[in-house]
Amino acid sequence: MIATEYPSIRSRESNSEATHAGLRAGEIDLERIENAVRDILLAIGEDPDRDGLLDTPRRVAKAYRELFRGLHESPGVHLSRVFEQTHDDVIIVRDIEFFSVCEHHLLPFTGKAHIAYLPSDGKVVGLSKLARTVEVFARRPQVQERLTDQIADALVEHLDPRGVAVMVQAEHMCMKMRGVNKSGSSMVTSTLRGVFRSNAALRGEILALMTGAGR
């Protein structure tokens, strides 16, 4: 049996713990991921040493380093770079594309985020910084609801705006590829902070603009 040619999961895990302990903060344990991928391939009945799979553990490890790099990044790096601008109206950035991984099945979900905020004392941030903020939180094991809240909370913390609104629309591979196998369905989440939550008229206007209904 192929499975008997390699150390047990438990013994390899003990070795990986020692390796992991020596990593610097912010590093990804590529060797540990490679070992885990080999275990998965063995567990499903594959041969990780056949030509097509020989480099798969290494490729997956490098892919995970990129997919989950947000675990070691802070949105403050981007949102702290504000500048003063005389602007008291709402700023909206729509259709920020993102790719994330559902933490329940480690399958991807993809979509777009829409962000609106009402600056306080003219404190604004470059548009690219909003996109990078979405990226920080998307590049983690996620659920869409938490992703939506984290983006909004980061804007509140670092920009201190009068209002924040975040809407996320995404398609989940865990729904398309397994379970009910339903394609074409999408999930929409939204969250509001400040005046966008307390002022009903303003809330309706902002949500309409974010979805394109107000254009």
Secondary structure, 3 states (H helix, E strand, C coil): CHHHHCCCHHHHHHHHHHHHHCCCCCCCCHHHHHHHHHHHHHHCCCCCCCHHHCCHHHHHHHHHHHHCHHHHCCCHHHHCCEEECCCCCCEEEEEEEEEEEECCCCCEEEEEEEEEEECCCCEEECHHHHHHHHHHHHCCEECHHHHHHHHHHHHHHHHCCCEEEEEEEEEEHHHHCCCCCCCCCCEEEEEEEEHHHHCHHHHHHHHHHHHCCCC
